[in-house]
Amino acid sequence: MSTSTQVAAETAAEKSAGRRRKPPLSEGAKAERRLGWWLCAPAVIVMLAVTAYPVVYAVWLSLQRYNLELPNEVKFIGFANYGAVLSSPYWWQALWVTVLITVVSVSVTLVFGMLLAIVMHRTLFGRGTIRTAALVPYGIVTVAAAYGWYYAWTPGQGYLSAAFNYAAPLTSQYKAIAVIIIAEIWKTTPFMGLLLLAGLSLVPEDLQKAAKVDGATGWQRFWRITVPLMKPAILVALLFRTLDSFRIFDNIFILTQGNNGTGSVSILAWDNLFNALNLGIGAAISILIFICVVIIAAVYIKGFGTAAPGTDIERR
Amino acid sequence: MAAVSTTPRQKAGWGTANVVVVALALIPVLWMVSLSFKTPTAILDPSFVPSQWTLGNYTGILHTATFVRPLINSIGIGLIATFISVVLASMAAYAVARLRFPGKALLIGMALLIAMFPIIALVTPLFSIERALGLFNTWPGLIIPYVAFGLPLGIYTLSAFFREIPWELEKAAKVDGATPFQAFVRVIAPLAAPGMVTTSILVFLACWNEFLLAISLTSTIAARTAPASLAYLSGSSQFTVPTGPIAAAAVVITIPIIIFVLFFQRRIVAGLTSGAVKG
């Protein structure tokens, strides 16, 4: 899986490198190349050792019957694990929950993040205080915040539960998912807001003023000037948030442990590994999640065009 | 930048917006702080402000090995992983920002892929590999993956910072008679330092926050980190749900973050946005 994407990236890199220079390399250029490779080598080795090799190993594991409780029955079984996962209602249930959480939390975070960015950018006073306050949810340990939400919604203990007539939302599927989404939104809106703030500050003030003189309303200026100019920033922020949200684990693990049909695909994989001790099935789920992430990234990067993150470095 | 004339109505509007933002950001945190000061009976009273105050939850957890040891692990693992990944990332970022060499696009692409990697996909194989290598439930067993996941973040932010450095100053210093070493130490290092501090903070926050690998690649307090220990504080309950101690532990692991944020607010913002938004 990863090897094929790498090969694709490699050929792309070769192409762009080939375009840049044809004449034979001078001694200086050769030395520069060598220095570049040496400086990158340690980082590349660590990243490959921790990701590429394990992914290959995960593919291998996913093709075996491998249960830690039955160590003598390890056997190569081809794609049977994938068949078992893809025909299981648990996988589709978890995938639906993950997609639901991702779509709702990312879209709400985008709106709130934009509002937060506008407040941080435009407010007349207390800009420093706002930024500091907004950074708190970003920096806080997700698990610690999740406990806060958990107790807030525990009947008899929590202020939010008490405020909603002693509700116990964590015990029913969709209400629990709503709480999980709220926890996600609270945690990630500041990150979105800061990324959008950076985009917002790139929008030239003169353009806004000119449009104002021409009689454009605030709403028109926002949709016709601010949003188009911020498109790259918005797309980058959305890509990061979507992929991050798709691998949601911490909040669900603390809030519901995935009970009552609230588990994400990551929770499902973890359960199969650490509760059922089934490495084969766990690995197959992991690979399927990886494939989903690649698909999401591919769709976004197609939408990006040249604005994909990293390309600015190449355009140097 | 700011509006030329500000009416009282505008002032009131922005004032309200400010208050809403601060309240939304801080109320969940204050709730946790409030819980951590509640006595066991006050916990069963859902009011936001404790009816009875106690420090018992804090003294309790700070005398519990199942929390103190993970706290030490978190600090140690976080600092070591941050140091290694910032050093390695600086080397790579210098090359990306200043040198021409084939494979640069590949490096960037790989870093991007890893930054977005679903970590769960690595849990199964890493669990298996680390048990075979004897790295399971050890400090290096967490440090190595943390370095790997800190690297993309480090390479991105640092290469953005390094591209902003006016490198001609190095030549100028040499013309003025400085040795290459002096030029580096006196001119370039001070300019690069803020970026490296920022990157270190971001990488450390990521390590401090990490949960999935921390609960999957450890089995005892020998290497378990503080966030992972929270889940086990709840598991160790005998007769009552240890709400108070968990809240106190959550506050303890949050304090360093609040301090970082207060001191380095500007840098964190600069670091978060530098790598991401340039196109």
Interface residues (C-beta under 8 A of the other chain):
Chain A: S2 T5 Q6 A9 E10 A12 A13 E14 S16 A17 R20 A29 E32 R33 L35 G36 W37 L39 C40 P42 A43 V44 V46 M47 L48 A49 V50 T51 Y53 P54 V55 Y57 A58 L61 L116 V119 R122 T123 L124 F125 G126 G128 T129 I130 R131 T132 A133 A134 L135 V136 P137 G139 I140 V141 T142 V143 A144 A145 Y147 G148 W149 Y151 A152 G156 Q157 G158 Y159 S161 A162 W186 P190 F191 L194 L195 L197 A198 G199 L202 E205 P232 A233 V236 A237 L239 F240 L243 D244 F246 R247 F249 D250 F253 I254 V265 S266 A269 W270 L273 F274 L279 G282 A283 S286 I287 I289 F290 C292 V293 A297 T306 A307 A308 P309 G310 T311 D312 I313 E314 R316
Chain B: M1 A2 A3 T6 Q10 K11 W14 G15 A17 N18 V21 V22 L24 A25 L26 P28 V29 W31 M32 L35 I43 L44 P46 S47 F48 L88 A89 M91 A92 Y94 A95 V96 L99 R100 F101 P102 G103 K104 A105 L106 L107 I108 G109 M110 A111 L112 L113 I114 M116 F117 P118 I119 I120 A121 L122 V123 T124 P125 L126 F127 S128 I129 I144 P145 V147 A148 F149 L151 P152 I155 Y156 S159 R163 L205 W208 N209 F211 L212 I215 S216 A226 P227 A228 L230 A231 T243 I246 A247 A249 A250 V251 I253 T254 I257 I258 F260 V261 L262 Q265 I268 V269 L272 T273 G275 A276 V277 K278 G279
